[in-house]
Amino acid sequence: MATKRALETKLAVVAGFDDPRAALEQYPTPPELAAHVVHLADLHGDVEARTVIDLGAGTGMFALAAALRGPARVVGLELDPSALAVARENERRVAASAPVHWVRGDATRAPLSVPDPATVVMNPPFGARTGNEHADRAFLATAAEVSAVSYSVHNAGSREFVESFAADNGGTVTHAFGASFELDRQFEHHTADRTEIDAEVFRIAWDGGSD
């Protein structure tokens, strides 16, 4: 297994959004965060020889991180066609050996039928904007439907919500840890050129998925 640092280095070439949309909360996932989460998933046996699904794949950071760790296949599901076009270019840059299937679709109504076992890795919208609260709830609902285990990034302070949602939907939070990363200014409502985001990452086993 390659090191986490090596994975992060390979992901450094992944380009972000050409024209990010605030309504979709399109923020690039930092390569160090994607490398950390996928490395952890691989250590738990949740990547190799599995189907890995990136819900709300954006420009493909999580999908491509997984594709570099020997899955059976990767599915990147994304609503925005512009982001998908960048994701396909990023696939060529990364040169992953595993097959990656880019699908245009709504992650909250996932048009997917995948073989078991499947693992979801995702950085869903945090729902931090007024009128978009708990946007991550629908992504978790899809993860509960299509995967045995999921890894997801949420706004800091989400643990009670995530644990409660998992418990109500046949899941168990097996691991949780904090993360922070910096994002460059990209929307008009941002007041600083660079902002540090506090986040939390959760591993959830759904309906008897491996602990």
N, C-alpha and C positions, 0 to 999 in steps of 0.2 A: 504494500500500500504506500503510495506517495505521501509525503508529509503535507501537513496543512499549509505550511509556507510555500511549498511547491505549487499547490493548488491555487493559492492566492496569486502567485506570480503569473500563472497561466490566465487567470481571470482578469488581470490588469488591462488586457487589450479589449475587453468588452465595452462597447460604446453605449452611452446613455440615450435618452430621448432627444430626438431632433426638435420636437415642439411639444413639450409636456403639457398635459391638460390638468388644470387644478381640480376640475370636477371629479376626475378619476383618481386624484391624489397620486399622480405619477411621479414618484421620487425614485431615483436610481438606488438599487441595493448595492452598498459598498462591497468590493471583492473580498475584503477581510471578513465581513460578516457572513457572506455566502460560503466562503471557504470553511469558516468555523462550524457553521450549522451542518453543512454537507459532510464534513469530516466526522463530526459527532454521529451523524446518521449512519455513516459507513462503519464506524466502530461498533455500532449496535446491530449491524447486519441488515440495515434497512435500505441499502442501495444496491449492492452487488447482486446481479441476476434478477433484480426486481423491475417492475414497471414503476417509474418515478414520474409523478405529475406535478407540474408547476402551475398552480391556479393563479391567474392574473400575472402571466409570465413577464409582461413588460418587454424589455429588450433582451430577456433571456438569461439573466445572471444566474439564478438558481438552477434553471433547466440545464445550462451548460456546465455548471459546477458538478451536477449529478452525472452528466454525460461523460465526464472525465474520470468517473470512479467505477466503471464496469457494470452499469445496469443492463438489463435485458433490452430496455427501450426507455425513451423519455418522451413525454407529451408536454408541450408548452401551450397552454390555453390562454388566449389573450383577445380582448374585445377590439382593441384599437389596431386597425390595419397598418398604420404608420409604424407603430411599435413592432409589429410582427415583421415588417420589412427589415428593420434594423436588427431584429433577433436573428433573421436568416443570414444577414451579413456577419453578425457576430459568430454564428456557428462556423462560418468559413475561417474566421480569424483564429478561433480556438482550436479548430481541427480535431474535434472529439471523434473517437472511433465508434462510439455507440450511436445507434440511429436516434435522431431527434425528429419528432413529428410536430409541426407547428399547426395549431388549429385555431381558427378564428371563432370565438364564441364567448358567451357570457358565463363567467365562472360561477355565478350564483344560480345558473340553470344549465349546468354542465352537460353538453351533448356527448357524453363519454360512455363507452362500454369497454372496460379493460379487464384483462385477465388478472386473477389473484396470484400472489399478493401484490398490492400496490402501496406505494408510499407517496404522500403529498409533501412537497416542500413549497413554502409560499411566504410572500411578504405582502399580505392583503392591505387594502386601504385601512388606515387606523380609525377612520370615522371621527377625526378630531375637529373637523369643520362643522359649523352650525348647520343643521339640516341634514347632516350625513352621519349622525351619531351611530355607533355600533355597526358601521359598514362591514366590519370584519365578521359579524355574526353569520351572514349568508355564506361567506367563504368557509367558515367552520362547518356549516351545515352540509355543504358540498363535500368537504373532506370526510365527514362522518359517513356519507353515502358511498364514496368511491374508494376509500382507502382502509387499510388495516392499521396504519399508523401515519401520523402527520407531524410535521415540524412547521411552526408558524411564528412570525414576528409580529408583535403587538405593541401598542403604546404602553409606556411605563404605567403601572398601577392597574393592569388588566387581569391580574392573577385571579381575583375573586370571580370576576365575570367568566373567564375561560374555564376555570375549574367547575363552576356551576353549570355552564353550557355543556361541557363534556359529560358531567354526571347525568344530565337530563337527556343526553342523546347516546347513551351506551358507551361512553368513553371514560378514560382515566388519564389524568395528567401524571406522567411518570417522571418527567424531568422539567425543570424550569430554571432559567438563569437570566440575569440582567445583561444588557448590551448597550453600548453607546457608540454613536458614529456621527461624523460631521457631514453636512450637506451644504452645497453651494446655493446661493440665492438663485431662484429660478422663476418665482411668481411675484406679481405686483404686491401682494399682501405681505411678503417677507420684508422685514425692516433691517435685517443685517445681511452682510455679504456672505457670511458663513454661520451656520447654526449647528449646535450639538443637540442631537436627538437622543433621549433616553428611551430605551425599548426593553421588552422582555421577550424571550423565546421559550416556546413550550413544545414538548414532545407529548403527544396524546396517542394512546393505544385505543383503538375503536373496536368494540364488539369482539373482544377476545384477541386483539392483535398482540404481538409479542411484547413482553414487559422489558 
